[in-house]
Amino acid sequence: METMSIVTLFLLALPEGILVSSVGLTLTGIRPNFSVAIRVGLVYMVCAFIMRRLFTEGSHILAIMIALIAIIMFFYRLNFKKAFAAAVVALIALALSEAIVLPIFTRIFSLTIADVLADPWLRIAASIPTQLCLFLIFFLGFRIRNYHKKSTYSSYIHK
């Protein structure tokens, strides 16, 4: 069972929820809505807090994935297949970003993973490069799919 402080929740889990859902949706061909993404991030933050308290290390990831599927289905009104695809792609992007960034971060600062997880501020600092990677993936996907251009069709969706 893992606990997170309120500061860590707001500075780590909230942006992670916003970015993870936005990356998953963008990479599966669905344009995320900013105001909906913030609501998704808030609910994701609460679910991450609960799942980390209820489940052991490792198994909480499966619980968070199930919660993320439900959150995406609810807020974006998607069917199970699309929400499942978005959640899986999102968590794969998160896992790859963490797998690339965290070893570099720990090596640069001569820390262990236990050191990072034990200190809330180190945990937040270690998550910033991961969040930047997720933002880069989101930004590139958003631009490649031309979601940045104003569309009359998309303005009627998700209000």
Residue pairs with C-beta under 8 A, 6 or more apart in sequence:
1 52
1 53
1 54
1 55
1 56
2 52
2 53
2 57
2 60
2 117
3 52
3 53
4 12
4 13
4 48
4 49
4 52
4 120
5 120
7 120
7 124
8 120
8 123
8 124
9 45
9 48
9 49
10 45
11 124
11 127
12 123
12 124
12 127
13 44
13 45
13 48
13 49
14 41
14 42
14 44
14 45
15 41
15 131
16 41
16 44
16 48
16 94
16 127
16 131
16 134
17 40
17 41
17 42
17 43
17 44
17 45
17 48
18 37
18 38
18 40
18 41
18 44
19 131
19 134
19 135
19 138
20 44
20 68
20 90
20 91
20 93
20 94
20 134
21 32
21 37
21 40
21 41
21 44
21 68
21 71
21 72
21 86
21 90
22 32
22 37
22 138
23 89
23 90
23 93
23 94
23 134
23 137
23 138
23 141
24 68
24 72
24 85
24 86
24 87
24 88
24 89
24 90
24 91
24 93
25 31
25 32
25 72
25 76
25 86
25 90
26 32
26 138
26 141
26 142
26 145
26 147
27 86
27 89
27 90
27 93
27 137
27 141
28 82
28 85
28 86
28 89
29 145
30 76
30 78
30 82
30 86
31 145
31 147
31 154
31 157
32 76
33 76
33 157
33 158
36 75
36 76
36 158
39 75
40 71
40 72
40 75
43 71
43 75
44 64
44 67
44 68
44 71
47 64
47 67
47 68
47 71
48 64
51 60
51 63
51 64
51 67
52 60
54 60
54 63
55 62
55 63
61 91
64 91
65 87
65 88
65 91
68 87
68 90
68 91
69 80
69 83
69 84
69 87
70 83
72 78
72 83
72 86
72 87
73 79
73 80
73 83
76 83
76 158
77 158
78 86
93 134
93 137
94 130
94 134
97 130
97 133
97 134
97 137
98 130
100 133
101 126
101 129
101 130
101 133
102 113
102 116
102 126
102 130
104 129
105 111
105 116
105 125
105 126
105 129
106 112
106 113
106 115
106 116
106 126
111 122
115 122
116 122
116 123
116 126
117 123
142 148
147 154
